[in-house]
Amino acid sequence: MMRATQLIAVLVALGLVVGSVPVAAMASTATTGGAQTAPLQMDSTETNQSGTNQSGPNQSASIRASTGQQLTTVLAVTDDEVKSAVEESSVEASFAAAAETERAELIASRASTLRERAEGLIAERRAATADYENGTLSSADYAQRIAVLSGRATAVSNAITRVQQRAVTVSASELEAAGYDVAAVADSQERLQALTSSSSRALLDQYTGMSSGEIKIERANGVEIEIESEDGEQSRSFERPQPGDGSFVVSMDDAQATAESALSTDTDGEWTLEEAKRKTEYGFYEFEFTFEGPSHTGEAEVDVDGQTGEIFAFEEEIEPRDAEDEDEEDDTRLLISVVEGEPAPGATVTLRVTAAGDPVSGVNVEVGGEIIGTTDADGRLMVTLPDDEEVDIEIEDGEREGELELEFADEEDGETEDDEQDDEQDEAEPETEDDEQDDEQDEAEPETEDENETDTDDSGDLSINVVSSDPAPGATITLEVSQGGQPVADASVTVNDEPAGTTDANGQLTVTLPDDDGVEITVESGDNDGDRDFEFDSEDDSEEDE
């Protein structure tokens, strides 16, 4: 409720400025329900690069939030935060009075509701972006719509966090029996980050009057948003569909160089790699950077496609240091960067430790919890990385410390070359009597939730997810087809070998399942395909993904 209180204060201030605006009219404009987007004002000014006023579709525009837009945004966001707070209070009271089984059911029900809201917000964001890209939505209205969605997404994200916190206090068996899907909840939380990122939050601050400044939006092979507040905060974001075929042609070292080349260089300071991941399942590299300078700090996250080496998602934020930080130079954070060699399991690389851009000597460096040496006069140390998929490097110098995480493969990666060789060997070996008994035992054992996850291999095949309603014989459900986390439009969908239609711009299609015990759904888009099977038991419905 803290932010709601702040927004109400802003609302009062704005109301004093434009007291002639009828309160009833503002309230009716901003009243919302669920994940619906409030109607948007059309009274802000757009200026193109030549400095002239511009309306209609545009490639690039500089805009400022109008007072009317701020009023409607504050009303919409405040209304949503108040509703969310009331819901949370009710859930908390019910949870406190419930027994273990009832608590698990309450958590599962709340999680399902929040996941649906998250999907609705994500779908609205996609629709708004599509409308902006095709010119049917102006830059000003697009910016405000993202701001409103960001406020709602923050409320949903906070509520999901509370669900996850409650789930820790309930036994896993009770949660599983109630249908609580840990992975699905975490996935919803992660997908909401597109609306709770620094740029989206900066838009929200602009459109609620929490800060003021200039907003630049550009539409060219994706959407780029740049915001510079009068208090010195800067944020940039860029997003477009992921290119490539899901394979890895570009090395991590080259991908990192591409990511670094996109970072801002107009502020005195240094960008340093904080974390690097090879997202094998989705075919891209993810890099996280931190910025340290005499007067500013910042952070950035960059996604680089593994096959094309192109950036398809970018988020950066730089802000002035607090006065206390400037007075306490010794508290400046230590940063680690790889300056020679390409990070990989077992590789030898040279690390460099800096603080606010200056090298730091005599720093203890730990790899895997063991001190392996100290930095030289130039802040450097050569190390050999352990032959692991994840490497954690920590440094310490008195009260100062830093950390670098390197991840070379996800826990849920597809098959490796060794796995494929093992599979071929298993197929070549004749099945023994013990193997047949094991197979019979496996068939008799009930499936777990982990076994029900949709498989996506490294070849770029399509994933099929159910985003609304529960699968059952005769049920009507909505499917979402994606590849590498991005929706796939115009994918052909068949159900039990019968054409069911093609996916829309959001990669979704609503289908009615046949009244059978087994249903097979297949999708095709160009050279990519995917499938998902459902098996229903009359006593206890279960699902099996292949």
N, C-alpha and C positions, 0 to 999 in steps of 0.2 A: 504493500500500500504506500510505500515511501514515494515511489515515482508518481503514483496517482495524486498524492498530496501536492507534489511539486507541480504537476500539470494543472491541477485546480488553481493554484496560485497564478500560473501563467494565464490560464483562462480568464481569471478575474482581471488581470492586468490588460489583456487584450480586449476584454469587454468594456473596460473604461475608455480604451482608445476608440473603439467603434461602437459606442453605446447605442447608436441608432439601429443596429442590426436586431431585428426581433428575436427574442430568446426562443420562442416557440418554433420559429422557422429554422434556427440553428439546430435545435434539439431534434426536429423531425429529419433534418438532413443527415445528422450523425448517428441516429439510432440504428443499432446493428443487431444482428442475431447470428450466433454461430460464427462461421468463418466468412460471412458475406462482407463485401467491400462497400463502404459508404459511398454515396454519390459524391463526385468531386467537383469543386468549384472550377470555373474556367477563366479566372480573372488575374492570373499571374502573367508576368511579361516574359516572353522568350526573345532572346537576341541571338542572331546567328553570328558567324565569325566576322562578317563584314560590319557588324554593329547595328544593323537595321532590325526593326521589329519584324517578327516572322510568325506566321500561323500555319497550321496544317503540317503535313509531313516535312521533316527536316533531317539533315544528316548530322548536324552539330548545333547545339544550342546552349546558351548560358542563361540560367533562370534564377530567380529568387522567390522564396515562398511568400505569397501575399498574406495579409492579415486574415482575409476570409478563409483561406486554405488552412491557416494555422488554427483558427477557431474550430472548424469542422474536424480537423485531425485530432485536436485535443479532446473534443467531445467523444469522438469515436474510440480513441485509445483509452481514455479514462473510463468510459462505460464498460469496455471489455475487461479492464483490470479490476473494476469493482465486481463485475459478475464472476470473474475467476476467483477473486478473494472470497466471495460468498460461497461458491462451490467448494473451495478448499476447506473452509471452516466446517461445512456440513460433512464432507468426507472425513475430516479429522475427528469430528465428534463420533461418527458412526464407527470409525476404525478403533477408537479408544474403547468403545463399549462392546466390541465384537470378540467372539472366540476365534481360535486359530483358523478354522475352516472358513468361517465367515469373512475373516480378514483377507484370506487368499482370494475369495470370490470378489470381494470389494476391490482389491488391487487389480484383478484381471478385468473387471468391468470398467474401472476408471481408465486403465491402460488402453482398452479398446476404444473408448470414447475419445481419448486424447490422440490416438493414432489416426482416427478418422478426421479429426480437426486438422491435424498436421498435414494429412494428404490433401485436404481441401485447400489449405493455405498454399501448399506447393503448387497445386493445380491452378489456383488463381494467379500466382506469380508467373507461371508459364504462359497463361492466357494473356496477362498484361504485357509481358515481354513480346509475345507474338503480335499483339495489336500495335505495340510501339514500332516493332521492326517493319511491319507492313504499312505503317503510316496512318492507321486509323485511330491512334492514341497520341496526343501531343506529348512533348517532353515534360512539360509542367505537370500534366495529369498523370503521366507514368511515374514521375518522381514521387508525387503525393500518394499514389496507390501503393507503391513499394514501402513508403514510410508507414502507412496504416497497417499493411500486412506485417511489417517488422514489429510493430507494437503488439499485434495479436500473437505473432510467432513467439515473441519473448514470453508472453503470458503462458502459452502452451508449453514452451520449453521448461519454464520454471515448474509447471505442474507435473511434467514428466519426471523431472528431477525428484520431486517429492514422492512420486510413485516408486521410483527406483530406491529411494531411501527407506520407504516402508517395506518394500519387498525383501530387503536385507534382514528384516526382523521376523520374517515368516519362513517356515521350512520349505525347502525346494520341492519336496514331494507334494505338499499341499498346493503350492503355486502351480505345479505341473498339472495336478488334478483339476484345478480351476481353469486351466487353459491360458495361463500367463506365459507369454512368449518373450523371454529375456532379449533375444537377438532382435526381434522385430521392434521392440520398444527402443533399444539402443539405435537401431537403424533410423527410426523416426526422428530421434533426437539429433542424429548426425545430419539428416537431410534438411532439418530446419535451420542449419547453420547458414544456408544460402540467404535466409531472411534475418538472421541475427548477427551477420558479419559486421565488421567495422563500418563499411560503406552504408549498409542498410540502417545501422544505428545512427550514423551521422545524418542521413536523410531524415530519420525520425526526429532527431534533435532540432533540425532546421524547421521541420513542419509542425513542431509543437512549441516553437519559440524558446527552446532551451539553449539554442545558440543561433548565430546568424552568420551569413557569409554567402559565397557564390557557389552555385552548382552548375557543373558542365556535364552534359550528356551527349555522347556521340554514338551514332549508329553506323558502323562500317564493319562488316564481317563479324558481327557480335555487338554487344552493348557494353560501352565503357562509361563509367560514372566517376567523376572527379569532384571532390568537395573540399573547399578551403574556407575554414571558419575564421572569423575576425580575431579569435583568440590564438590563432597560429596553428590549430590542428589541421592536418591534411589527410585525406583518404582517397585512394584510387581503387577501382575494381574493374575487372573485365571478365566477360564470360561468353562462351559460344559452345555449340555442340562439340564433343570430343571427336577429332579426326582420327585417321588411322584404322587399322584392322585388329587391334588388340595385341599385336605382337611387339617384340622389343628388337629394334634395329639400332637405335641410338644408345650409346653408353651412358651410364649415370653421370660420368664426368662431363660429357658434352651437354647433357640435359641440364646439369647444374650451371654450366657456363651460360646457357640460354636463359635460365631463370634469373641469374645474377645480372644479365645485361638489361633486364626489364625493370630493375629496381631504380628508384629515384636517386639522383646524384647531386641535386641542387642544394642539399643541406649538409653542413660540415659534420662529418662523422663517418662511421664505418658499418657496413652491413656484414654480418657473420652468420654462417650456416648454423642453425640450431638443431635441425632434425632432417634426415633424408630417408625416404621410404620408396621402395620399389613395389608398387601396387600390382603385383603379378596378375591377380584375378581380373583386373580391369585394364591392364595394358598402359599404365602411365606411371611417372615419377611424381612424388609429392615432396616439396621442399619447404621448410619453415626457416625463416631468417629473423634475426633481431638486429635492431639498429641502435648504436650508442654513439653519441656525440657530445660535445661540450654543453650544448644548450637544448638538445632534443633526444628523445628515445623513440623507438618504433618497432614494428613487427610486420612481417609479410608472409604470405603463403602462396606458392606458385605450383601449378600442376602442368607438367610437360608430357605430351603424348610420346609413348615409347617407340612408335613406328615412324612418325613424321618429324619428331623433335620440335613440334609447335606448341606454344603456350595456349591452353584453352580455358584456363581459370586462373585469375590473379586477384589477390587482395592485399592491400598495403595501407598501413596507418602510421603516421609520424606526428608526434605531439611534443610541445615544449616540456622541458623538465620542470618539476616543482621547484620552488625557491629553496626548499630544504635540501633537495637533491643536489642543487648547484653548490650549496655550502659544504656538502660532505663528499668531497672527491674520492675519499678512501672507500666509500661505499659503492663506487662505480662498478658495475657488474663485469665479471670476467667473461670473455667470449673465446670460443675455440673454433678454428677453421682449418680445413684440410687444404694445404697450399701446394703439396706435391703428391703425385700418385693418385690412383683412382680407388676409392673405398670399395672393398669387396671382402668376403670371408677369406682370411689368410693373407690379405694383401699388405704390403709395407707402404706406409704413407708418412708424410711429414705434417705434423700439427703445428699451429701457431696460436699462441695465447696473447690476446690484446685486451686493453681497457680503454674505452673512449678513443680507439684508433691507435694507441701507443702499445708497443710490445712490452710484455711483462716477463722478466726473467726469474728463475728460481722457484717456479710454480710446480707443485707436486701434481703429477698426472696419474690418474688411476684408470685402468681398463679392466672391466669385470671385477671391480672391488679390490684389485691389487695395484699398489704403486709400482710403476714401471720406469719412472725417471722424473727429472725436473727439466724445465725449459732453459735454453741457453740465453745469451745476452740479447738475441733477437727474438726471444719468446718462442723458439722452435724446439721441437723434439721429434725424432724419427721413431715410429712404433710399428710393430707388426700386429695387425688385428687378429683376434681369435677366429677360428674357422666356425663361426656361428652365424645364424640368420639375423640376430640382433646383437648390436654392440653398444654398450653404454660407457661413455668416456666422461669422467668427472675430474675437475681441477679445483684446487684450493690454495689460497694465499692469505693467511691470517683470517680475517673476518669475511673476505671475499671468496666467492666460489662461482662455478659455472658448470654446464653440462652439455654434452652433444650426444644425441641418440642417432644411430645408424640402423636402419631396418632394410634388409635386402630381400625379404619375401614375407608375405602375409601368412598368418597361421592357417588360413583356409585356402592356400594356393592350390592350383590345379596340379596334375601329376607332373613329376619331374622325370628326367630321362631314366633315372634309376628305378622310379616307380613303374615306368612303362616296361623296362626290362624284366622287373619282377613279375608284372602281369603276364608278359609273354611266357616267362618260365612256368608260371602257375598253369597257363593254358596248355603248355606242352606236356606237363606231368600228368599221368593217369590218376584218376580219383580213387582213393583207397576207401576201404569200408569205414575207417574212422572219419574220413572227410565227409562221406555221405551222412553219417550220424550227426556230424557238426552242422551240415546243411539243414537237416531236418530240425535240429534244435533251433537254428537261426530262424527258420520259417515259423516255428511255434512261438518264438518270443515276440511280445508286443513291440511296436515301433515306438521310439522316443521322438521328442520334438526335433532333436538334432538330425535324425534320419529323414525328417520331413522337409528339410531345407532344400530350396531349388538349387541345382548344380549349375555352375557356369564355368566352362573350361577356358583354357588359355587361347583357343583358336578364335575367340570373338563371337561364340555362339550367343543366341538370344536368351534372356531370362524372362520367365513368366511369373508374375506375382498377382495374388488376389488382393485387391485394394478395398473391396466393399462386399459385405455379406459373407456368410460361411458356406463353403462348398458342401453340397448334399444332393442326393438324387432329386432332380426336378427343380433345384434352386436356381434363382437368377443372381449371377455374380458379375462383378466388373473386374476384368483382367487388365494388367498393365505390362506391356512388353518393353524391355529395356536392354541396352548393351553398354557395358562400362558405366552404369549408373545414369545413362541418358535415355530418355524415352525414344522409342522407334515408331515413327508414323508410317501408315500405309502397309503395315505388316499383315500378311494373309494368315487368318486364324481358321483352323479346322477343329471340329469336335467329333471324335469317333469317325474320322475320315469324311465328315460332312462339312462343306464350307460354312463358316459362321459369320464371315465379314472381314473387314480390315480395320486396323486401329486408327484412331483419330490423331490430331496434332499432338496430343499428350501421351500418345502410345497406348490409349485405353480403348476397350471394347466391352460392352455389356452382352453377356450370353446367358442362355438358359440351358442348364445341364440336362442331359437325358435322364430318364428315371431308371438308371441302371446301377448295378453294384460297382462297375468299373468304368471310368471315363478317361480317355486319352485326348489331350489338347496339344496340338502342334502349331508352330508358327514359322513363317518363312519371310525373309526380306532380302532380296538379292541372293548372294551366296551364303548368307547366314541363316541358321535355323535354330530351333529349340523345341523341347517338348516337356510336358509335365503330366503325370498320371495321378489319378485319384482312385482309391479303392475304398468303398464304403461297406461297412459291416452292419447288419441289421441291429446288432446289440450295442456296438460301440464303434461309431464311425472313425475311420483312420485314414490317413493320407500317406501316400508313398510317392516320392519324387525319384525319377531316374536321371 
